Amino acid sequence: MNSPMGNLLINHERLWDSIMEMAKIGPGVAGGNNRQTLTDDDAKGRDLFKSWCEQAGMTLGVDRMGTMFATRKGEDPEALPVYVGSHLDTQPTGGKYDGVLGVLGALEIIRSLNDLNIRTKHPIVVTNWTNEEGTRFAPPMLASGVFAGMHDEQWAYDREDIEGKKFGDELVRIGWQGDEVVGNRKMHAFFELHIEQGPILEAENKDIGVVTHGQGLSWTQVTITGKDSHTGSTPMPMRKNAGLGMARVLELVDEIAWSHKPDAVGAAGHIEVFPNSRNVIPGKVVFTVDFRSPELAVIKDMENRLRNGGEEICQKMDLEIAFEKVGGFDPVKFDENCVSAVRKAAERLGYSHRNIISGAGHDACWINRVAPTAMIMCPCVDGLSHNEAEEISVEWAAKGTNVLFHAVVDTAIVVN
């Protein structure tokens, strides 16, 4: 069945101009953005987005987590809305496109529908989720997590930044705490457009990533204990070097991840060495192992092999080792019908595409738990993101938004 959308396209120049206008708010020091959540600049960005939504004829609602929902009315009052969006908050040294492309691309869908005088059966709701990044108030994807029932609202309000300021207090301070109950919205579907934040699409010269899964995550804190001793006067056979034990466990982590190629990854991020002195053999190390895979069974296998292998390594070295699971979430499989809508849109438009797995967490990963969900990815230069040098082309932004346009409107059903 042919889509009534044909080969209709969004206004890519208007989209790009809007992205550049938003980037003027909270400029970074190296060409990117520092518009962290619930700062004054976040409020200014919200105000600008609100004005654009109102100009496009949408009605704005705000929930108690500050998430913004701008609705374009549908023709069927009984039809559940199709939601589309991402986030406007950034890293402290963030780029201009991470999250922003997804929100302003969604806005451009509405503007283009207005230009073309197209009406849909289902309402379409453009969404700006609060605190996706989690840099100021951990954890990331906080508002979408509360929406999906993953976090308690009061617990979210009590999250503190490094200055001891609470999320709830700052939400009130900037004037963006709404009165709408969080999660009290039913969705027909949710779509999110995002830059890839990785190098695959650009390296393979693909226009579009059709996201089929989101990787699951496992964080394990590992503590290895040996004995502090003098680096010069302790004979090699008599050392209990916790640092050397860590080095061998880190090699194991790499080996485990490689054994589950191509989709599994693993590394150690946070590392502390005690006493961290130039002339003292480390007596204790603490580090966090990050394993990710789109398959839960693979994550479990990697966790087990870390424990068993780590214990074997440390036993041979006369070291003690302890493991603590400190974070994680299960892999995400996005809705087949929504994913199919994305793939069909890319094919209709003649864009090169491939299936891809999201290695990063996104609001869509939480919303997938409560509504049919899909994601679209477009390339970014050198796979660089969470960096002020993050860059995309006008063409990439346009093609990603065109696919979003077709997938969302096909799902919302054209009625004229």
matplotlib code that plots the C-alpha trace (Angstrom):
import matplotlib.pyplot as plt

x = [0.0, 1.4, 1.7, -0.3, 3.0, 4.6, 7.9, 7.0, 9.9, 10.4, 11.8, 15.5, 16.6, 14.1, 15.1, 18.8, 18.1, 16.1, 19.0, 21.5, 19.1, 18.8, 22.6, 22.9, 21.5, 24.0, 27.1, 30.1, 33.7, 34.7, 31.7, 29.3, 26.8, 26.6, 22.8, 22.6, 19.3, 17.4, 19.9, 18.9, 20.0, 17.8, 14.9, 15.7, 15.9, 12.5, 11.0, 12.2, 10.9, 7.5, 7.2, 7.9, 5.3, 2.7, 3.5, 2.8, -0.6, 0.1, -1.2, 1.5, 1.3, 4.0, 4.2, 5.5, 9.0, 9.1, 8.7, 7.1, 4.3, 3.2, 0.1, -1.2, -4.8, -5.9, -9.2, -10.3, -10.9, -10.7, -7.4, -4.3, -1.5, 1.7, 4.5, 7.8, 10.8, 14.0, 15.7, 17.1, 19.5, 23.2, 26.4, 28.6, 30.8, 28.1, 27.4, 24.6, 22.8, 22.6, 18.9, 18.2, 17.9, 15.2, 13.2, 13.5, 13.1, 9.8, 8.8, 9.7, 7.2, 4.4, 5.5, 5.7, 2.3, 0.9, 2.6, 1.1, -2.3, -2.2, -4.4, -3.9, -6.3, -4.1, -2.9, 0.9, 2.7, 6.2, 8.1, 11.1, 12.1, 13.7, 17.2, 18.1, 21.8, 22.0, 25.2, 23.9, 21.4, 22.1, 20.9, 20.3, 16.9, 15.4, 12.0, 11.3, 12.3, 9.7, 7.2, 7.8, 7.6, 11.3, 11.8, 9.7, 8.9, 10.0, 13.2, 13.8, 13.1, 15.7, 18.6, 21.3, 24.0, 27.5, 26.5, 23.8, 20.9, 18.0, 16.3, 12.8, 13.9, 15.7, 12.7, 10.5, 13.2, 13.3, 9.5, 9.1, 7.4, 4.0, 1.0, 0.3, 0.7, 3.8, 3.0, -0.7, -0.6, -1.4, 0.6, -0.2, 3.5, 6.8, 9.5, 12.9, 15.4, 19.0, 22.5, 24.3, 27.0, 29.2, 31.2, 29.3, 26.9, 29.5, 32.1, 29.7, 28.3, 24.8, 22.2, 20.0, 20.3, 17.1, 17.5, 16.3, 17.6, 19.1, 22.0, 21.6, 24.1, 25.9, 28.1, 30.2, 32.5, 35.6, 37.8, 41.2, 43.1, 46.8, 49.4, 50.9, 54.7, 57.9, 58.5, 62.3, 62.8, 60.1, 61.4, 59.3, 58.2, 57.0, 54.7, 50.9, 50.4, 46.8, 47.6, 49.0, 46.0, 43.8, 45.8, 45.3, 41.5, 41.3, 42.8, 40.2, 37.4, 38.7, 38.9, 35.4, 33.9, 35.8, 34.4, 30.9, 31.6, 30.3, 27.7, 29.0, 31.5, 33.3, 35.8, 36.7, 35.9, 36.2, 39.6, 41.0, 44.4, 45.5, 47.6, 48.4, 52.0, 55.0, 57.0, 54.3, 53.1, 49.3, 47.6, 44.1, 42.3, 38.7, 37.4, 34.1, 33.6, 31.0, 29.6, 27.0, 25.1, 21.7, 21.2, 20.5, 22.0, 25.3, 25.4, 24.9, 27.6, 30.0, 29.2, 29.8, 33.1, 34.3, 33.7, 35.1, 38.1, 38.8, 38.8, 41.1, 43.6, 43.6, 43.9, 47.1, 48.5, 47.5, 45.1, 41.5, 38.8, 35.2, 32.4, 29.4, 26.7, 26.3, 24.0, 22.5, 19.4, 18.1, 18.5, 15.7, 14.0, 12.0, 8.5, 8.5, 5.7, 7.3, 10.7, 9.1, 7.6, 11.0, 12.5, 9.7, 10.1, 13.8, 13.1, 10.4, 12.7, 15.5, 17.9, 20.7, 20.1, 21.1, 19.9, 21.8, 22.0, 22.0, 25.0, 23.9, 20.9, 18.0, 14.6, 13.1, 14.7, 12.5, 9.4, 9.6, 8.5, 5.1, 4.4, 5.4, 8.6, 11.3, 14.4, 16.1, 19.7, 21.7, 25.5, 27.8, 31.3, 33.9, 31.2, 32.0, 29.4, 29.4, 32.0, 31.8, 33.3, 30.2, 29.1, 26.6, 25.7, 22.6, 22.0, 22.2, 19.8, 17.4, 17.4, 17.0, 14.1, 12.5, 12.4, 11.0, 8.4, 7.2, 7.3, 5.4, 2.8, 2.2, 1.6, -0.7, -2.6, -3.3, -7.0, -7.0]
y = [0.0, 3.4, 6.1, 9.3, 11.1, 10.3, 12.0, 15.0, 16.6, 18.9, 22.4, 21.6, 25.3, 26.2, 23.2, 24.1, 27.8, 26.7, 24.4, 27.3, 29.7, 27.3, 26.9, 30.6, 29.8, 28.5, 28.6, 26.6, 27.7, 25.8, 26.2, 23.8, 24.2, 24.2, 24.2, 21.8, 20.9, 23.3, 26.1, 29.6, 28.7, 25.6, 27.9, 30.2, 27.3, 26.1, 29.6, 29.7, 26.2, 27.2, 30.2, 28.2, 25.6, 28.3, 29.9, 26.5, 26.4, 23.7, 23.5, 23.1, 20.9, 20.4, 17.6, 17.7, 16.7, 19.7, 17.6, 19.7, 18.2, 20.3, 18.9, 19.3, 18.3, 15.2, 14.7, 11.8, 12.8, 9.2, 8.4, 8.2, 10.6, 9.8, 11.3, 12.4, 14.2, 14.0, 16.5, 20.1, 19.8, 19.3, 18.1, 20.8, 20.5, 19.4, 19.7, 21.5, 18.5, 15.8, 15.7, 19.0, 17.5, 15.2, 17.9, 20.5, 17.8, 16.9, 20.6, 20.8, 17.9, 20.1, 23.2, 21.2, 19.6, 23.1, 24.3, 21.4, 21.6, 18.0, 16.7, 13.4, 11.1, 10.9, 14.0, 14.5, 15.5, 17.1, 16.3, 17.7, 15.3, 16.9, 15.9, 13.3, 13.9, 13.4, 15.4, 17.8, 15.5, 11.8, 9.5, 10.2, 9.9, 11.0, 12.4, 9.7, 7.2, 8.6, 8.7, 5.0, 4.0, 3.3, 6.0, 7.5, 11.2, 12.3, 10.3, 12.3, 15.6, 14.7, 14.2, 16.7, 18.4, 19.0, 22.1, 20.3, 21.9, 19.6, 18.8, 19.6, 23.0, 23.9, 22.9, 25.3, 28.0, 28.2, 28.1, 24.9, 22.5, 21.7, 20.4, 17.4, 14.0, 12.3, 9.3, 10.1, 10.1, 7.2, 6.9, 5.3, 5.3, 7.2, 8.1, 9.6, 11.0, 11.2, 11.6, 8.2, 9.3, 6.6, 6.1, 3.3, 5.2, 7.7, 4.9, 2.9, 5.9, 5.3, 8.0, 6.4, 4.0, 2.0, 1.3, -2.2, -2.5, -0.5, -2.1, -3.4, -2.2, -3.8, -1.9, -3.9, -2.3, -4.4, -4.0, -5.8, -5.8, -6.6, -4.9, -1.5, -1.8, 0.0, -0.2, -0.3, -2.6, -5.3, -8.3, -9.2, -12.7, -11.1, -8.4, -8.3, -5.8, -4.9, -2.7, -5.6, -7.7, -4.9, -4.8, -8.5, -8.3, -5.4, -7.7, -10.2, -7.6, -6.9, -10.6, -11.2, -8.4, -9.5, -13.0, -11.7, -9.6, -7.7, -6.1, -6.6, -4.0, -3.8, -1.5, -0.1, 3.5, 4.8, 3.7, 4.5, 3.4, 3.5, 5.0, 6.4, 7.2, 7.1, 4.8, 2.6, -0.6, -0.3, -2.1, -1.5, -0.7, 0.1, 0.2, -0.1, -2.5, -1.5, -4.3, -3.7, -5.9, -6.1, -9.6, -10.2, -13.7, -12.2, -9.6, -12.4, -14.5, -11.5, -10.8, -14.5, -14.7, -11.5, -12.9, -16.4, -15.1, -12.3, -14.7, -17.1, -14.3, -12.9, -16.3, -17.0, -13.6, -13.9, -11.0, -10.5, -9.5, -8.4, -7.5, -5.3, -4.7, -0.9, -0.3, -1.5, -2.1, -4.8, -4.5, -2.9, -4.4, -1.7, -2.2, -4.1, -2.1, 1.2, 0.0, -1.1, 2.3, 3.8, 1.3, 1.8, 5.6, 5.4, 3.0, 5.2, 8.3, 6.4, 6.8, 4.3, 2.6, -0.2, -1.7, -0.4, -0.9, 2.1, 1.9, 4.9, 5.3, 7.4, 8.5, 6.1, 3.2, 4.0, 4.9, 1.6, 0.0, 1.8, 2.4, 1.1, 2.9, 3.3, 5.4, 6.9, 7.7, 9.9, 10.1, 12.5, 13.4, 10.9, 9.5, 12.4, 13.4, 14.7, 17.1, 20.7, 19.5, 17.4, 18.0, 16.9, 18.1, 19.9, 16.9, 14.4, 16.4, 16.8, 13.1, 12.0, 14.4, 13.4, 9.8, 10.9, 13.0, 10.0, 7.5, 9.7, 10.9, 7.4, 6.2, 9.2, 8.4, 11.2, 11.9, 14.5]
z = [0.0, -1.0, 1.6, 1.0, 2.1, -1.3, -1.4, 0.7, 2.6, 5.6, 5.2, 6.0, 5.9, 8.6, 10.7, 10.5, 11.3, 14.4, 15.6, 15.2, 17.0, 19.9, 20.0, 20.9, 24.3, 26.7, 24.4, 25.3, 25.3, 22.2, 19.8, 21.5, 24.3, 28.1, 28.7, 31.6, 33.0, 35.3, 34.8, 33.7, 30.2, 30.2, 31.1, 28.2, 25.8, 27.1, 26.7, 23.0, 22.3, 23.9, 21.7, 18.6, 19.6, 20.2, 16.8, 15.2, 16.9, 19.4, 23.0, 25.7, 28.7, 31.4, 33.9, 37.5, 36.2, 33.9, 30.7, 27.9, 25.7, 22.8, 21.1, 17.5, 17.5, 15.6, 13.7, 15.9, 19.5, 20.6, 19.0, 21.2, 20.3, 18.5, 20.6, 19.1, 20.6, 22.7, 25.0, 25.0, 27.9, 27.1, 28.6, 30.3, 27.2, 24.8, 21.2, 19.4, 18.1, 20.8, 21.7, 20.1, 16.6, 18.0, 19.6, 16.8, 14.1, 15.8, 15.8, 12.1, 11.4, 12.8, 10.9, 7.6, 8.2, 8.7, 5.5, 3.6, 5.2, 6.2, 9.0, 10.8, 12.7, 15.7, 17.6, 17.4, 20.6, 20.4, 23.6, 25.5, 28.2, 31.3, 32.4, 29.8, 30.2, 34.0, 34.3, 36.9, 38.5, 38.2, 36.9, 33.2, 31.5, 34.8, 33.8, 31.2, 33.9, 36.3, 33.4, 32.8, 36.4, 36.8, 39.5, 42.2, 41.7, 45.2, 44.8, 41.6, 43.4, 46.0, 43.6, 44.3, 42.2, 43.4, 45.2, 47.1, 45.2, 44.8, 41.5, 42.8, 44.2, 41.0, 38.9, 40.9, 40.8, 37.0, 36.8, 34.9, 37.4, 35.8, 37.6, 35.4, 36.9, 35.6, 33.4, 33.1, 29.3, 27.0, 23.8, 20.5, 19.7, 20.5, 18.0, 18.7, 16.2, 17.5, 16.2, 16.3, 18.8, 17.2, 13.9, 12.1, 9.8, 8.6, 8.1, 6.0, 4.2, 5.4, 5.7, 8.3, 11.2, 11.9, 15.6, 16.4, 20.0, 22.8, 24.6, 28.1, 30.7, 33.7, 36.0, 38.5, 41.1, 41.6, 44.7, 44.8, 48.1, 48.5, 50.7, 50.6, 50.5, 49.4, 45.7, 46.1, 49.1, 48.6, 46.6, 43.6, 44.9, 48.2, 46.7, 46.9, 44.1, 43.7, 40.7, 38.8, 39.7, 38.3, 35.1, 34.5, 35.3, 32.8, 30.2, 31.1, 30.6, 27.1, 26.3, 27.5, 25.4, 22.3, 22.7, 22.2, 19.1, 17.2, 19.5, 23.0, 24.5, 27.8, 29.6, 32.9, 33.5, 37.0, 38.5, 41.9, 43.2, 46.8, 48.3, 44.8, 45.7, 43.4, 45.6, 47.2, 45.7, 45.4, 48.3, 47.1, 43.8, 43.1, 39.5, 37.7, 34.8, 32.2, 30.1, 27.4, 25.0, 23.2, 24.7, 28.3, 28.2, 27.0, 29.8, 32.4, 30.8, 30.9, 34.5, 35.5, 33.6, 35.2, 38.7, 38.0, 36.0, 38.5, 41.4, 39.6, 38.8, 42.3, 44.0, 42.0, 43.1, 46.8, 46.5, 47.7, 45.2, 45.8, 43.4, 43.8, 41.2, 41.2, 38.2, 35.1, 33.0, 30.6, 26.9, 24.9, 21.8, 20.0, 18.7, 15.4, 13.9, 14.7, 13.5, 10.3, 9.8, 10.1, 7.6, 5.1, 5.3, 4.6, 1.6, 0.2, 0.3, -1.3, 1.6, 2.3, 5.7, 8.0, 11.2, 14.2, 17.9, 20.2, 22.5, 24.5, 26.7, 25.4, 26.7, 24.1, 26.0, 29.1, 27.1, 25.2, 28.5, 28.4, 24.7, 21.2, 20.4, 17.8, 17.1, 14.1, 13.9, 11.5, 11.2, 13.1, 12.1, 13.4, 15.7, 18.1, 20.8, 24.3, 23.0, 21.8, 18.5, 17.8, 14.2, 11.6, 8.1, 7.0, 4.7, 7.5, 9.7, 6.8, 5.9, 9.5, 10.0, 6.7, 7.8, 11.1, 9.3, 7.2, 10.0, 12.5, 10.0, 8.6, 12.1, 12.9, 9.7, 7.1, 6.8, 4.0]

ax = plt.figure().add_subplot(projection="3d")
ax.plot(x, y, z, "-o")
ax.set_aspect("equal")
plt.show()
